[in-house]
């Protein structure tokens, strides 16, 4: 079979990025050192970057090219990625491949300096005026940087064959209105096909595996609907607290930090219809359609279908931890949520009447992200109830992290003379089935952006749909219409969240 017969195969062929410069705004920040630089190093190690590939860091901190390179190399070393081979990679970058521009984003001079450096690199390293601009800055600076780029003409390709793309980090807006406003600013400078809104969850192999499982197999899709599925649970549980990010988190909260983006993306992939084509247009059209079908909660419904929580002090992995209000950078009376649980419904043919429970929280007992599809019970059990005591409904669980894989739970006979049925699990483990190393999410996404493949990035209308769902909840939080339930760190969230599913005669999974 050729790749023309099979579009999925095309996506599996390894591709090398074209000559280009990666311009990182926010180069002295945490995201650059923790995520982007390890991704650059790994791509180089896998020989997926072209010769001449260069990085230009832009930030306010004063430093020269050499110091920038040293800092970046050291930060990757810290995260344990560096080896002997990596040392050669960094030596290679040392020959003019890492440049730095210090300056204020509101100062036009910064962009003029950047333009000169980019011209120099094109001349010296053959990067052909191709640029991938990455905004790893705090969100309030996004418009300033976009306008600065446009003023200097850095938003448009300098020749017909060249590209200029811009990757924009989350959060994309603070609510529906501000996201729309940001979009208007971005679109004044960049065409939509130049814009790559990133959500690193889409770069995770197991998130993409939701598509493979659903659309490459004949056995799952026929039962992936309201006739067989009783309800869906999506969990994004974190074992860490907010750590040193208290200042940032105070302005975000779990709803903006996780639900509006990561949860909505996983939800869209779970609910969407099979795309006609496995490409950016086909997949993103279906995701938007799926999100559009999610019912928007009225203020009354928010009160009954949403729980917001905040962690108190408690014990996590044997250590006593502070409550959220005692974290650095956090208001001692803070009302910011570190936990959200919601019941959503979907108004379409496939999912009508299937509740979707989502939850996310910090300082929960375990780090686990999963999508669990719980099936209806059999219409009639031909055994005595006592023979099937404790038999759980069948379930298919897509384990996104950390134990990447799939679990199928079903009933089986307990060995012995008596006829008793009990739930058992059949497990698939990614790590055991494949020898290939799993690329990090940022690595995958950076390469896709360099290659001009926007499939795993979020289109403007997708962002708008995700905000549409989250907005009324946000409003209720901000108006103080929904009490803030406190939960002990190291537990599965506030009791109110249990009540949310109990009312429907269901229970949260304890992964
Ligand atoms: C980020 C959030 O987007 O995702 C963090 O800002 C969160 O608060 C992180 O911890 C979780 O990502 P992952 O890949 O560790 O599940």
Boltz pocket constraint, residues with backbone or C-beta under 6 A from the ligand:
constraints:
  - pocket:
      binder: B
      contacts: [[A, 238], [A, 257], [A, 258], [A, 369]]
      max_distance: 6.0
